[in-house]
Amino acid sequence: MERSKIIAIVTGAISVFLAIAYLILVQLLDFRGEMIPAPISQIIWLIS
């Protein structure tokens, strides 16, 4: 097998691994529940 084909296969495998890891990360973050915004008093304190 040529070197370029090996590099293409390895790169593709890394790409698939990263895609699956990203999907798992998104699912884990989604299970945390609804995002609740910070109270207005804290937002005003940060701006000033």
PDB file of all heavy atoms in Angstrom:
ATOM      1  N   MET A   1       0.846  -1.176   0.000  1.00  0.00           N
ATOM      2  CA  MET A   1       0.000   0.000   0.000  1.00  0.00           C
ATOM      3  C   MET A   1       0.891   1.239   0.000  1.00  0.00           C
ATOM      4  O   MET A   1       1.893   1.311   0.694  1.00  0.00           O
ATOM      5  CB  MET A   1      -0.884  -0.026   1.247  1.00  0.00           C
ATOM      6  CG  MET A   1      -2.113   0.834   1.120  1.00  0.00           C
ATOM      7  SD  MET A   1      -3.156   0.791   2.594  1.00  0.00           S
ATOM      8  CE  MET A   1      -4.171  -0.604   2.234  1.00  0.00           C
ATOM      9  N   GLU A   2       0.492   2.223  -0.770  1.00  0.00           N
ATOM     10  CA  GLU A   2       1.301   3.434  -0.849  1.00  0.00           C
ATOM     11  C   GLU A   2       1.178   4.271   0.417  1.00  0.00           C
ATOM     12  O   GLU A   2       0.203   4.182   1.150  1.00  0.00           O
ATOM     13  CB  GLU A   2       0.842   4.276  -2.038  1.00  0.00           C
ATOM     14  CG  GLU A   2       1.043   3.611  -3.375  1.00  0.00           C
ATOM     15  CD  GLU A   2       0.498   4.463  -4.502  1.00  0.00           C
ATOM     16  OE1 GLU A   2       0.300   5.679  -4.286  1.00  0.00           O
ATOM     17  OE2 GLU A   2       0.267   3.915  -5.575  1.00  0.00           O
ATOM     18  N   ARG A   3       2.193   5.070   0.632  1.00  0.00           N
ATOM     19  CA  ARG A   3       2.222   5.918   1.828  1.00  0.00           C
ATOM     20  C   ARG A   3       1.037   6.881   1.859  1.00  0.00           C
ATOM     21  O   ARG A   3       0.445   7.109   2.919  1.00  0.00           O
ATOM     22  CB  ARG A   3       3.543   6.690   1.851  1.00  0.00           C
ATOM     23  CG  ARG A   3       3.695   7.619   3.026  1.00  0.00           C
ATOM     24  CD  ARG A   3       5.051   8.324   2.959  1.00  0.00           C
ATOM     25  NE  ARG A   3       5.133   9.440   3.861  1.00  0.00           N
ATOM     26  CZ  ARG A   3       5.561   9.378   5.098  1.00  0.00           C
ATOM     27  NH1 ARG A   3       5.937   8.209   5.586  1.00  0.00           N
ATOM     28  NH2 ARG A   3       5.613  10.457   5.852  1.00  0.00           N
ATOM     29  N   SER A   4       0.653   7.443   0.732  1.00  0.00           N
ATOM     30  CA  SER A   4      -0.451   8.405   0.710  1.00  0.00           C
ATOM     31  C   SER A   4      -1.776   7.745   1.084  1.00  0.00           C
ATOM     32  O   SER A   4      -2.623   8.365   1.727  1.00  0.00           O
ATOM     33  CB  SER A   4      -0.565   9.066  -0.665  1.00  0.00           C
ATOM     34  OG  SER A   4      -0.802   8.087  -1.661  1.00  0.00           O
ATOM     35  N   LYS A   5      -1.959   6.485   0.700  1.00  0.00           N
ATOM     36  CA  LYS A   5      -3.189   5.785   1.064  1.00  0.00           C
ATOM     37  C   LYS A   5      -3.234   5.524   2.570  1.00  0.00           C
ATOM     38  O   LYS A   5      -4.288   5.641   3.198  1.00  0.00           O
ATOM     39  CB  LYS A   5      -3.307   4.463   0.309  1.00  0.00           C
ATOM     40  CG  LYS A   5      -3.651   4.634  -1.146  1.00  0.00           C
ATOM     41  CD  LYS A   5      -3.856   3.293  -1.801  1.00  0.00           C
ATOM     42  CE  LYS A   5      -4.181   3.450  -3.274  1.00  0.00           C
ATOM     43  NZ  LYS A   5      -4.378   2.148  -3.928  1.00  0.00           N
ATOM     44  N   ILE A   6      -2.099   5.183   3.150  1.00  0.00           N
ATOM     45  CA  ILE A   6      -2.037   4.946   4.600  1.00  0.00           C
ATOM     46  C   ILE A   6      -2.350   6.236   5.349  1.00  0.00           C
ATOM     47  O   ILE A   6      -3.115   6.230   6.324  1.00  0.00           O
ATOM     48  CB  ILE A   6      -0.656   4.379   4.997  1.00  0.00           C
ATOM     49  CG1 ILE A   6      -0.470   2.993   4.389  1.00  0.00           C
ATOM     50  CG2 ILE A   6      -0.513   4.337   6.508  1.00  0.00           C
ATOM     51  CD1 ILE A   6       0.916   2.430   4.568  1.00  0.00           C
ATOM     52  N   ILE A   7      -1.774   7.344   4.899  1.00  0.00           N
ATOM     53  CA  ILE A   7      -2.026   8.633   5.545  1.00  0.00           C
ATOM     54  C   ILE A   7      -3.504   8.998   5.420  1.00  0.00           C
ATOM     55  O   ILE A   7      -4.109   9.500   6.369  1.00  0.00           O
ATOM     56  CB  ILE A   7      -1.124   9.728   4.940  1.00  0.00           C
ATOM     57  CG1 ILE A   7       0.335   9.458   5.319  1.00  0.00           C
ATOM     58  CG2 ILE A   7      -1.560  11.117   5.403  1.00  0.00           C
ATOM     59  CD1 ILE A   7       1.326  10.369   4.670  1.00  0.00           C
ATOM     60  N   ALA A   8      -4.111   8.733   4.266  1.00  0.00           N
ATOM     61  CA  ALA A   8      -5.530   9.030   4.069  1.00  0.00           C
ATOM     62  C   ALA A   8      -6.403   8.192   5.009  1.00  0.00           C
ATOM     63  O   ALA A   8      -7.374   8.698   5.588  1.00  0.00           O
ATOM     64  CB  ALA A   8      -5.918   8.781   2.618  1.00  0.00           C
ATOM     65  N   ILE A   9      -6.075   6.937   5.175  1.00  0.00           N
ATOM     66  CA  ILE A   9      -6.854   6.063   6.067  1.00  0.00           C
ATOM     67  C   ILE A   9      -6.719   6.516   7.514  1.00  0.00           C
ATOM     68  O   ILE A   9      -7.710   6.597   8.252  1.00  0.00           O
ATOM     69  CB  ILE A   9      -6.418   4.596   5.888  1.00  0.00           C
ATOM     70  CG1 ILE A   9      -6.854   4.102   4.504  1.00  0.00           C
ATOM     71  CG2 ILE A   9      -6.994   3.725   6.989  1.00  0.00           C
ATOM     72  CD1 ILE A   9      -6.301   2.743   4.141  1.00  0.00           C
ATOM     73  N   VAL A  10      -5.506   6.831   7.942  1.00  0.00           N
ATOM     74  CA  VAL A  10      -5.278   7.280   9.318  1.00  0.00           C
ATOM     75  C   VAL A  10      -6.002   8.606   9.563  1.00  0.00           C
ATOM     76  O   VAL A  10      -6.659   8.794  10.591  1.00  0.00           O
ATOM     77  CB  VAL A  10      -3.764   7.404   9.611  1.00  0.00           C
ATOM     78  CG1 VAL A  10      -3.516   8.099  10.946  1.00  0.00           C
ATOM     79  CG2 VAL A  10      -3.117   6.038   9.590  1.00  0.00           C
ATOM     80  N   THR A  11      -5.911   9.522   8.622  1.00  0.00           N
ATOM     81  CA  THR A  11      -6.593  10.810   8.758  1.00  0.00           C
ATOM     82  C   THR A  11      -8.103  10.623   8.831  1.00  0.00           C
ATOM     83  O   THR A  11      -8.788  11.266   9.632  1.00  0.00           O
ATOM     84  CB  THR A  11      -6.228  11.731   7.582  1.00  0.00           C
ATOM     85  OG1 THR A  11      -4.809  11.859   7.512  1.00  0.00           O
ATOM     86  CG2 THR A  11      -6.843  13.104   7.757  1.00  0.00           C
ATOM     87  N   GLY A  12      -8.642   9.754   8.010  1.00  0.00           N
ATOM     88  CA  GLY A  12     -10.075   9.468   8.045  1.00  0.00           C
ATOM     89  C   GLY A  12     -10.502   8.851   9.364  1.00  0.00           C
ATOM     90  O   GLY A  12     -11.552   9.194   9.909  1.00  0.00           O
ATOM     91  N   ALA A  13      -9.692   7.940   9.891  1.00  0.00           N
ATOM     92  CA  ALA A  13     -10.018   7.317  11.186  1.00  0.00           C
ATOM     93  C   ALA A  13     -10.010   8.354  12.306  1.00  0.00           C
ATOM     94  O   ALA A  13     -10.885   8.338  13.180  1.00  0.00           O
ATOM     95  CB  ALA A  13      -9.029   6.198  11.482  1.00  0.00           C
ATOM     96  N   ILE A  14      -9.038   9.248  12.287  1.00  0.00           N
ATOM     97  CA  ILE A  14      -8.983  10.314  13.290  1.00  0.00           C
ATOM     98  C   ILE A  14     -10.205  11.213  13.159  1.00  0.00           C
ATOM     99  O   ILE A  14     -10.812  11.612  14.159  1.00  0.00           O
ATOM    100  CB  ILE A  14      -7.673  11.120  13.164  1.00  0.00           C
ATOM    101  CG1 ILE A  14      -6.482  10.246  13.559  1.00  0.00           C
ATOM    102  CG2 ILE A  14      -7.722  12.390  14.006  1.00  0.00           C
ATOM    103  CD1 ILE A  14      -5.139  10.868  13.277  1.00  0.00           C
ATOM    104  N   SER A  15     -10.596  11.526  11.943  1.00  0.00           N
ATOM    105  CA  SER A  15     -11.765  12.367  11.712  1.00  0.00           C
ATOM    106  C   SER A  15     -13.040  11.715  12.250  1.00  0.00           C
ATOM    107  O   SER A  15     -13.860  12.373  12.901  1.00  0.00           O
ATOM    108  CB  SER A  15     -11.907  12.656  10.221  1.00  0.00           C
ATOM    109  OG  SER A  15     -13.085  13.364   9.961  1.00  0.00           O
ATOM    110  N   VAL A  16     -13.214  10.441  11.995  1.00  0.00           N
ATOM    111  CA  VAL A  16     -14.393   9.723  12.493  1.00  0.00           C
ATOM    112  C   VAL A  16     -14.379   9.685  14.023  1.00  0.00           C
ATOM    113  O   VAL A  16     -15.410   9.893  14.668  1.00  0.00           O
ATOM    114  CB  VAL A  16     -14.454   8.302  11.894  1.00  0.00           C
ATOM    115  CG1 VAL A  16     -15.501   7.466  12.588  1.00  0.00           C
ATOM    116  CG2 VAL A  16     -14.715   8.372  10.398  1.00  0.00           C
ATOM    117  N   PHE A  17     -13.219   9.437  14.609  1.00  0.00           N
ATOM    118  CA  PHE A  17     -13.108   9.421  16.069  1.00  0.00           C
ATOM    119  C   PHE A  17     -13.484  10.769  16.672  1.00  0.00           C
ATOM    120  O   PHE A  17     -14.228  10.835  17.649  1.00  0.00           O
ATOM    121  CB  PHE A  17     -11.682   9.035  16.490  1.00  0.00           C
ATOM    122  CG  PHE A  17     -11.446   9.175  17.956  1.00  0.00           C
ATOM    123  CD1 PHE A  17     -11.946   8.246  18.846  1.00  0.00           C
ATOM    124  CD2 PHE A  17     -10.732  10.261  18.452  1.00  0.00           C
ATOM    125  CE1 PHE A  17     -11.737   8.380  20.218  1.00  0.00           C
ATOM    126  CE2 PHE A  17     -10.514  10.407  19.810  1.00  0.00           C
ATOM    127  CZ  PHE A  17     -11.019   9.457  20.699  1.00  0.00           C
ATOM    128  N   LEU A  18     -12.978  11.864  16.093  1.00  0.00           N
ATOM    129  CA  LEU A  18     -13.304  13.194  16.605  1.00  0.00           C
ATOM    130  C   LEU A  18     -14.789  13.503  16.455  1.00  0.00           C
ATOM    131  O   LEU A  18     -15.396  14.114  17.336  1.00  0.00           O
ATOM    132  CB  LEU A  18     -12.468  14.257  15.887  1.00  0.00           C
ATOM    133  CG  LEU A  18     -10.977  14.279  16.237  1.00  0.00           C
ATOM    134  CD1 LEU A  18     -10.254  15.300  15.376  1.00  0.00           C
ATOM    135  CD2 LEU A  18     -10.783  14.587  17.706  1.00  0.00           C
ATOM    136  N   ALA A  19     -15.384  13.084  15.351  1.00  0.00           N
ATOM    137  CA  ALA A  19     -16.814  13.322  15.141  1.00  0.00           C
ATOM    138  C   ALA A  19     -17.649  12.580  16.177  1.00  0.00           C
ATOM    139  O   ALA A  19     -18.589  13.143  16.754  1.00  0.00           O
ATOM    140  CB  ALA A  19     -17.210  12.898  13.729  1.00  0.00           C
ATOM    141  N   ILE A  20     -17.310  11.338  16.451  1.00  0.00           N
ATOM    142  CA  ILE A  20     -18.046  10.558  17.447  1.00  0.00           C
ATOM    143  C   ILE A  20     -17.845  11.148  18.845  1.00  0.00           C
ATOM    144  O   ILE A  20     -18.791  11.255  19.629  1.00  0.00           O
ATOM    145  CB  ILE A  20     -17.637   9.077  17.390  1.00  0.00           C
ATOM    146  CG1 ILE A  20     -18.112   8.464  16.067  1.00  0.00           C
ATOM    147  CG2 ILE A  20     -18.188   8.301  18.571  1.00  0.00           C
ATOM    148  CD1 ILE A  20     -17.602   7.071  15.803  1.00  0.00           C
ATOM    149  N   ALA A  21     -16.615  11.552  19.153  1.00  0.00           N
ATOM    150  CA  ALA A  21     -16.345  12.166  20.457  1.00  0.00           C
ATOM    151  C   ALA A  21     -17.138  13.456  20.619  1.00  0.00           C
ATOM    152  O   ALA A  21     -17.683  13.734  21.696  1.00  0.00           O
ATOM    153  CB  ALA A  21     -14.846  12.430  20.614  1.00  0.00           C
ATOM    154  N   TYR A  22     -17.248  14.251  19.556  1.00  0.00           N
ATOM    155  CA  TYR A  22     -18.017  15.488  19.604  1.00  0.00           C
ATOM    156  C   TYR A  22     -19.499  15.199  19.852  1.00  0.00           C
ATOM    157  O   TYR A  22     -20.139  15.858  20.673  1.00  0.00           O
ATOM    158  CB  TYR A  22     -17.836  16.264  18.300  1.00  0.00           C
ATOM    159  CG  TYR A  22     -18.707  17.486  18.207  1.00  0.00           C
ATOM    160  CD1 TYR A  22     -18.408  18.644  18.917  1.00  0.00           C
ATOM    161  CD2 TYR A  22     -19.848  17.487  17.410  1.00  0.00           C
ATOM    162  CE1 TYR A  22     -19.212  19.758  18.839  1.00  0.00           C
ATOM    163  CE2 TYR A  22     -20.661  18.600  17.328  1.00  0.00           C
ATOM    164  CZ  TYR A  22     -20.334  19.732  18.038  1.00  0.00           C
ATOM    165  OH  TYR A  22     -21.138  20.826  17.962  1.00  0.00           O
ATOM    166  N   LEU A  23     -20.051  14.214  19.166  1.00  0.00           N
ATOM    167  CA  LEU A  23     -21.451  13.865  19.358  1.00  0.00           C
ATOM    168  C   LEU A  23     -21.720  13.378  20.779  1.00  0.00           C
ATOM    169  O   LEU A  23     -22.740  13.719  21.391  1.00  0.00           O
ATOM    170  CB  LEU A  23     -21.877  12.799  18.343  1.00  0.00           C
ATOM    171  CG  LEU A  23     -21.980  13.281  16.903  1.00  0.00           C
ATOM    172  CD1 LEU A  23     -22.278  12.111  15.982  1.00  0.00           C
ATOM    173  CD2 LEU A  23     -23.045  14.344  16.766  1.00  0.00           C
ATOM    174  N   ILE A  24     -20.802  12.592  21.334  1.00  0.00           N
ATOM    175  CA  ILE A  24     -20.963  12.132  22.718  1.00  0.00           C
ATOM    176  C   ILE A  24     -20.903  13.314  23.678  1.00  0.00           C
ATOM    177  O   ILE A  24     -21.701  13.411  24.617  1.00  0.00           O
ATOM    178  CB  ILE A  24     -19.890  11.071  23.061  1.00  0.00           C
ATOM    179  CG1 ILE A  24     -20.162   9.782  22.272  1.00  0.00           C
ATOM    180  CG2 ILE A  24     -19.852  10.795  24.555  1.00  0.00           C
ATOM    181  CD1 ILE A  24     -19.054   8.760  22.363  1.00  0.00           C
ATOM    182  N   LEU A  25     -19.977  14.242  23.456  1.00  0.00           N
ATOM    183  CA  LEU A  25     -19.860  15.420  24.309  1.00  0.00           C
ATOM    184  C   LEU A  25     -21.139  16.252  24.264  1.00  0.00           C
ATOM    185  O   LEU A  25     -21.644  16.703  25.300  1.00  0.00           O
ATOM    186  CB  LEU A  25     -18.666  16.269  23.885  1.00  0.00           C
ATOM    187  CG  LEU A  25     -18.463  17.575  24.634  1.00  0.00           C
ATOM    188  CD1 LEU A  25     -18.141  17.306  26.100  1.00  0.00           C
ATOM    189  CD2 LEU A  25     -17.374  18.397  23.985  1.00  0.00           C
ATOM    190  N   VAL A  26     -21.690  16.456  23.079  1.00  0.00           N
ATOM    191  CA  VAL A  26     -22.924  17.230  22.951  1.00  0.00           C
ATOM    192  C   VAL A  26     -24.070  16.533  23.679  1.00  0.00           C
ATOM    193  O   VAL A  26     -24.862  17.181  24.362  1.00  0.00           O
ATOM    194  CB  VAL A  26     -23.256  17.457  21.461  1.00  0.00           C
ATOM    195  CG1 VAL A  26     -24.668  17.997  21.293  1.00  0.00           C
ATOM    196  CG2 VAL A  26     -22.258  18.397  20.838  1.00  0.00           C
ATOM    197  N   GLN A  27     -24.158  15.228  23.565  1.00  0.00           N
ATOM    198  CA  GLN A  27     -25.222  14.492  24.263  1.00  0.00           C
ATOM    199  C   GLN A  27     -25.072  14.608  25.776  1.00  0.00           C
ATOM    200  O   GLN A  27     -26.048  14.794  26.493  1.00  0.00           O
ATOM    201  CB  GLN A  27     -25.209  13.015  23.850  1.00  0.00           C
ATOM    202  CG  GLN A  27     -25.701  12.781  22.442  1.00  0.00           C
ATOM    203  CD  GLN A  27     -27.140  13.217  22.260  1.00  0.00           C
ATOM    204  OE1 GLN A  27     -27.991  12.961  23.090  1.00  0.00           O
ATOM    205  NE2 GLN A  27     -27.401  13.901  21.161  1.00  0.00           N
ATOM    206  N   LEU A  28     -23.848  14.511  26.276  1.00  0.00           N
ATOM    207  CA  LEU A  28     -23.623  14.636  27.720  1.00  0.00           C
ATOM    208  C   LEU A  28     -23.993  16.024  28.220  1.00  0.00           C
ATOM    209  O   LEU A  28     -24.595  16.173  29.282  1.00  0.00           O
ATOM    210  CB  LEU A  28     -22.160  14.325  28.054  1.00  0.00           C
ATOM    211  CG  LEU A  28     -21.749  12.868  27.922  1.00  0.00           C
ATOM    212  CD1 LEU A  28     -20.250  12.726  28.163  1.00  0.00           C
ATOM    213  CD2 LEU A  28     -22.520  12.000  28.892  1.00  0.00           C
ATOM    214  N   LEU A  29     -23.648  17.047  27.458  1.00  0.00           N
ATOM    215  CA  LEU A  29     -23.994  18.400  27.860  1.00  0.00           C
ATOM    216  C   LEU A  29     -25.497  18.634  27.775  1.00  0.00           C
ATOM    217  O   LEU A  29     -26.060  19.401  28.551  1.00  0.00           O
ATOM    218  CB  LEU A  29     -23.240  19.423  27.004  1.00  0.00           C
ATOM    219  CG  LEU A  29     -21.732  19.475  27.227  1.00  0.00           C
ATOM    220  CD1 LEU A  29     -21.094  20.436  26.238  1.00  0.00           C
ATOM    221  CD2 LEU A  29     -21.406  19.872  28.647  1.00  0.00           C
ATOM    222  N   ASP A  30     -26.150  17.975  26.836  1.00  0.00           N
ATOM    223  CA  ASP A  30     -27.589  18.123  26.674  1.00  0.00           C
ATOM    224  C   ASP A  30     -28.351  17.481  27.832  1.00  0.00           C
ATOM    225  O   ASP A  30     -29.429  17.946  28.207  1.00  0.00           O
ATOM    226  CB  ASP A  30     -28.021  17.506  25.349  1.00  0.00           C
ATOM    227  CG  ASP A  30     -29.432  17.898  24.964  1.00  0.00           C
ATOM    228  OD1 ASP A  30     -29.805  19.059  25.208  1.00  0.00           O
ATOM    229  OD2 ASP A  30     -30.152  17.045  24.415  1.00  0.00           O
ATOM    230  N   PHE A  31     -27.799  16.433  28.425  1.00  0.00           N
ATOM    231  CA  PHE A  31     -28.451  15.762  29.539  1.00  0.00           C
ATOM    232  C   PHE A  31     -28.450  16.606  30.812  1.00  0.00           C
ATOM    233  O   PHE A  31     -29.132  16.284  31.776  1.00  0.00           O
ATOM    234  CB  PHE A  31     -27.789  14.415  29.844  1.00  0.00           C
ATOM    235  CG  PHE A  31     -28.154  13.337  28.874  1.00  0.00           C
ATOM    236  CD1 PHE A  31     -27.169  12.533  28.320  1.00  0.00           C
ATOM    237  CD2 PHE A  31     -29.459  13.113  28.506  1.00  0.00           C
ATOM    238  CE1 PHE A  31     -27.483  11.532  27.425  1.00  0.00           C
ATOM    239  CE2 PHE A  31     -29.797  12.115  27.604  1.00  0.00           C
ATOM    240  CZ  PHE A  31     -28.801  11.332  27.067  1.00  0.00           C
ATOM    241  N   ARG A  32     -27.663  17.680  30.847  1.00  0.00           N
ATOM    242  CA  ARG A  32     -27.578  18.515  32.048  1.00  0.00           C
ATOM    243  C   ARG A  32     -28.869  19.255  32.321  1.00  0.00           C
ATOM    244  O   ARG A  32     -29.078  19.751  33.409  1.00  0.00           O
ATOM    245  CB  ARG A  32     -26.437  19.515  31.903  1.00  0.00           C
ATOM    246  CG  ARG A  32     -25.084  18.840  31.928  1.00  0.00           C
ATOM    247  CD  ARG A  32     -23.947  19.751  31.603  1.00  0.00           C
ATOM    248  NE  ARG A  32     -24.051  21.060  32.233  1.00  0.00           N
ATOM    249  CZ  ARG A  32     -23.247  22.055  31.975  1.00  0.00           C
ATOM    250  NH1 ARG A  32     -22.293  21.922  31.102  1.00  0.00           N
ATOM    251  NH2 ARG A  32     -23.390  23.205  32.571  1.00  0.00           N
ATOM    252  N   GLY A  33     -29.722  19.379  31.348  1.00  0.00           N
ATOM    253  CA  GLY A  33     -31.017  20.024  31.554  1.00  0.00           C
ATOM    254  C   GLY A  33     -31.070  21.403  30.930  1.00  0.00           C
ATOM    255  O   GLY A  33     -30.172  21.834  30.209  1.00  0.00           O
ATOM    256  N   GLU A  34     -32.155  22.089  31.253  1.00  0.00           N
ATOM    257  CA  GLU A  34     -32.406  23.402  30.674  1.00  0.00           C
ATOM    258  C   GLU A  34     -31.415  24.425  31.207  1.00  0.00           C
ATOM    259  O   GLU A  34     -31.083  24.434  32.393  1.00  0.00           O
ATOM    260  CB  GLU A  34     -33.827  23.831  31.021  1.00  0.00           C
ATOM    261  CG  GLU A  34     -34.243  25.128  30.395  1.00  0.00           C
ATOM    262  CD  GLU A  34     -35.677  25.493  30.746  1.00  0.00           C
ATOM    263  OE1 GLU A  34     -36.370  24.648  31.333  1.00  0.00           O
ATOM    264  OE2 GLU A  34     -36.069  26.616  30.433  1.00  0.00           O
ATOM    265  N   MET A  35     -30.954  25.295  30.317  1.00  0.00           N
ATOM    266  CA  MET A  35     -30.047  26.362  30.717  1.00  0.00           C
ATOM    267  C   MET A  35     -30.869  27.515  31.285  1.00  0.00           C
ATOM    268  O   MET A  35     -31.785  28.016  30.653  1.00  0.00           O
ATOM    269  CB  MET A  35     -29.222  26.838  29.526  1.00  0.00           C
ATOM    270  CG  MET A  35     -28.225  25.815  29.038  1.00  0.00           C
ATOM    271  SD  MET A  35     -27.316  26.349  27.592  1.00  0.00           S
ATOM    272  CE  MET A  35     -26.630  27.873  28.123  1.00  0.00           C
ATOM    273  N   ILE A  36     -30.527  27.941  32.496  1.00  0.00           N
ATOM    274  CA  ILE A  36     -31.248  29.026  33.162  1.00  0.00           C
ATOM    275  C   ILE A  36     -30.350  30.266  33.136  1.00  0.00           C
ATOM    276  O   ILE A  36     -29.195  30.208  33.569  1.00  0.00           O
ATOM    277  CB  ILE A  36     -31.590  28.633  34.611  1.00  0.00           C
ATOM    278  CG1 ILE A  36     -32.454  27.379  34.602  1.00  0.00           C
ATOM    279  CG2 ILE A  36     -32.273  29.779  35.320  1.00  0.00           C
ATOM    280  CD1 ILE A  36     -32.685  26.792  35.977  1.00  0.00           C
ATOM    281  N   PRO A  37     -30.850  31.378  32.618  1.00  0.00           N
ATOM    282  CA  PRO A  37     -30.012  32.584  32.559  1.00  0.00           C
ATOM    283  C   PRO A  37     -29.707  33.130  33.947  1.00  0.00           C
ATOM    284  O   PRO A  37     -30.444  32.888  34.908  1.00  0.00           O
ATOM    285  CB  PRO A  37     -30.864  33.570  31.754  1.00  0.00           C
ATOM    286  CG  PRO A  37     -32.247  33.074  31.866  1.00  0.00           C
ATOM    287  CD  PRO A  37     -32.170  31.588  32.056  1.00  0.00           C
ATOM    288  N   ALA A  38     -28.626  33.873  34.029  1.00  0.00           N
ATOM    289  CA  ALA A  38     -28.233  34.486  35.296  1.00  0.00           C
ATOM    290  C   ALA A  38     -29.236  35.559  35.678  1.00  0.00           C
ATOM    291  O   ALA A  38     -29.860  36.181  34.815  1.00  0.00           O
ATOM    292  CB  ALA A  38     -26.842  35.099  35.167  1.00  0.00           C
ATOM    293  N   PRO A  39     -29.395  35.803  36.971  1.00  0.00           N
ATOM    294  CA  PRO A  39     -30.296  36.883  37.401  1.00  0.00           C
ATOM    295  C   PRO A  39     -29.827  38.236  36.877  1.00  0.00           C
ATOM    296  O   PRO A  39     -28.624  38.470  36.699  1.00  0.00           O
ATOM    297  CB  PRO A  39     -30.210  36.832  38.930  1.00  0.00           C
ATOM    298  CG  PRO A  39     -29.706  35.471  39.244  1.00  0.00           C
ATOM    299  CD  PRO A  39     -28.865  35.056  38.088  1.00  0.00           C
ATOM    300  N   ILE A  40     -30.758  39.130  36.644  1.00  0.00           N
ATOM    301  CA  ILE A  40     -30.439  40.446  36.087  1.00  0.00           C
ATOM    302  C   ILE A  40     -29.485  41.214  36.996  1.00  0.00           C
ATOM    303  O   ILE A  40     -28.607  41.918  36.523  1.00  0.00           O
ATOM    304  CB  ILE A  40     -31.740  41.260  35.872  1.00  0.00           C
ATOM    305  CG1 ILE A  40     -32.643  40.561  34.866  1.00  0.00           C
ATOM    306  CG2 ILE A  40     -31.427  42.677  35.413  1.00  0.00           C
ATOM    307  CD1 ILE A  40     -32.066  40.459  33.475  1.00  0.00           C
ATOM    308  N   SER A  41     -29.621  41.065  38.301  1.00  0.00           N
ATOM    309  CA  SER A  41     -28.761  41.815  39.228  1.00  0.00           C
ATOM    310  C   SER A  41     -27.292  41.450  39.028  1.00  0.00           C
ATOM    311  O   SER A  41     -26.419  42.303  39.131  1.00  0.00           O
ATOM    312  CB  SER A  41     -29.179  41.546  40.668  1.00  0.00           C
ATOM    313  OG  SER A  41     -29.068  40.170  40.963  1.00  0.00           O
ATOM    314  N   GLN A  42     -26.993  40.205  38.720  1.00  0.00           N
ATOM    315  CA  GLN A  42     -25.604  39.805  38.494  1.00  0.00           C
ATOM    316  C   GLN A  42     -25.092  40.334  37.160  1.00  0.00           C
ATOM    317  O   GLN A  42     -23.922  40.688  37.036  1.00  0.00           O
ATOM    318  CB  GLN A  42     -25.476  38.288  38.537  1.00  0.00           C
ATOM    319  CG  GLN A  42     -25.653  37.719  39.919  1.00  0.00           C
ATOM    320  CD  GLN A  42     -25.459  36.215  39.945  1.00  0.00           C
ATOM    321  OE1 GLN A  42     -25.185  35.600  38.937  1.00  0.00           O
ATOM    322  NE2 GLN A  42     -25.623  35.620  41.122  1.00  0.00           N
ATOM    323  N   ILE A  43     -25.950  40.399  36.159  1.00  0.00           N
ATOM    324  CA  ILE A  43     -25.534  40.913  34.849  1.00  0.00           C
ATOM    325  C   ILE A  43     -25.200  42.396  34.956  1.00  0.00           C
ATOM    326  O   ILE A  43     -24.196  42.856  34.431  1.00  0.00           O
ATOM    327  CB  ILE A  43     -26.632  40.655  33.799  1.00  0.00           C
ATOM    328  CG1 ILE A  43     -26.798  39.153  33.578  1.00  0.00           C
ATOM    329  CG2 ILE A  43     -26.302  41.371  32.492  1.00  0.00           C
ATOM    330  CD1 ILE A  43     -27.950  38.789  32.668  1.00  0.00           C
ATOM    331  N   ILE A  44     -26.029  43.161  35.654  1.00  0.00           N
ATOM    332  CA  ILE A  44     -25.776  44.599  35.822  1.00  0.00           C
ATOM    333  C   ILE A  44     -24.488  44.816  36.607  1.00  0.00           C
ATOM    334  O   ILE A  44     -23.699  45.707  36.293  1.00  0.00           O
ATOM    335  CB  ILE A  44     -26.989  45.265  36.505  1.00  0.00           C
ATOM    336  CG1 ILE A  44     -28.192  45.232  35.573  1.00  0.00           C
ATOM    337  CG2 ILE A  44     -26.663  46.708  36.911  1.00  0.00           C
ATOM    338  CD1 ILE A  44     -29.483  45.703  36.190  1.00  0.00           C
ATOM    339  N   TRP A  45     -24.217  43.981  37.606  1.00  0.00           N
ATOM    340  CA  TRP A  45     -22.986  44.103  38.400  1.00  0.00           C
ATOM    341  C   TRP A  45     -21.758  43.868  37.530  1.00  0.00           C
ATOM    342  O   TRP A  45     -20.743  44.527  37.680  1.00  0.00           O
ATOM    343  CB  TRP A  45     -23.032  43.101  39.540  1.00  0.00           C
ATOM    344  CG  TRP A  45     -21.805  43.136  40.397  1.00  0.00           C
ATOM    345  CD1 TRP A  45     -21.501  44.033  41.351  1.00  0.00           C
ATOM    346  CD2 TRP A  45     -20.713  42.223  40.346  1.00  0.00           C
ATOM    347  NE1 TRP A  45     -20.285  43.751  41.916  1.00  0.00           N
ATOM    348  CE2 TRP A  45     -19.773  42.632  41.310  1.00  0.00           C
ATOM    349  CE3 TRP A  45     -20.441  41.099  39.576  1.00  0.00           C
ATOM    350  CZ2 TRP A  45     -18.583  41.952  41.502  1.00  0.00           C
ATOM    351  CZ3 TRP A  45     -19.250  40.427  39.780  1.00  0.00           C
ATOM    352  CH2 TRP A  45     -18.344  40.845  40.741  1.00  0.00           C
ATOM    353  N   LEU A  46     -21.831  42.939  36.582  1.00  0.00           N
ATOM    354  CA  LEU A  46     -20.685  42.650  35.727  1.00  0.00           C
ATOM    355  C   LEU A  46     -20.413  43.779  34.738  1.00  0.00           C
ATOM    356  O   LEU A  46     -19.275  44.032  34.382  1.00  0.00           O
ATOM    357  CB  LEU A  46     -20.918  41.333  34.969  1.00  0.00           C
ATOM    358  CG  LEU A  46     -20.853  40.061  35.788  1.00  0.00           C
ATOM    359  CD1 LEU A  46     -21.252  38.858  34.944  1.00  0.00           C
ATOM    360  CD2 LEU A  46     -19.464  39.858  36.361  1.00  0.00           C
ATOM    361  N   ILE A  47     -21.459  44.441  34.275  1.00  0.00           N
ATOM    362  CA  ILE A  47     -21.287  45.514  33.283  1.00  0.00           C
ATOM    363  C   ILE A  47     -20.648  46.736  33.924  1.00  0.00           C
ATOM    364  O   ILE A  47     -19.788  47.384  33.328  1.00  0.00           O
ATOM    365  CB  ILE A  47     -22.656  45.876  32.651  1.00  0.00           C
ATOM    366  CG1 ILE A  47     -23.143  44.683  31.814  1.00  0.00           C
ATOM    367  CG2 ILE A  47     -22.557  47.116  31.792  1.00  0.00           C
ATOM    368  CD1 ILE A  47     -24.546  44.854  31.277  1.00  0.00           C
ATOM    369  N   SER A  48     -21.044  47.077  35.129  1.00  0.00           N
ATOM    370  CA  SER A  48     -20.549  48.308  35.751  1.00  0.00           C
ATOM    371  C   SER A  48     -19.170  48.161  36.346  1.00  0.00           C
ATOM    372  O   SER A  48     -18.472  47.260  36.294  1.00  0.00           O
ATOM    373  CB  SER A  48     -21.487  48.777  36.840  1.00  0.00           C
ATOM    374  OG  SER A  48     -21.629  47.763  37.827  1.00  0.00           O
TER     375      SER A  48
END
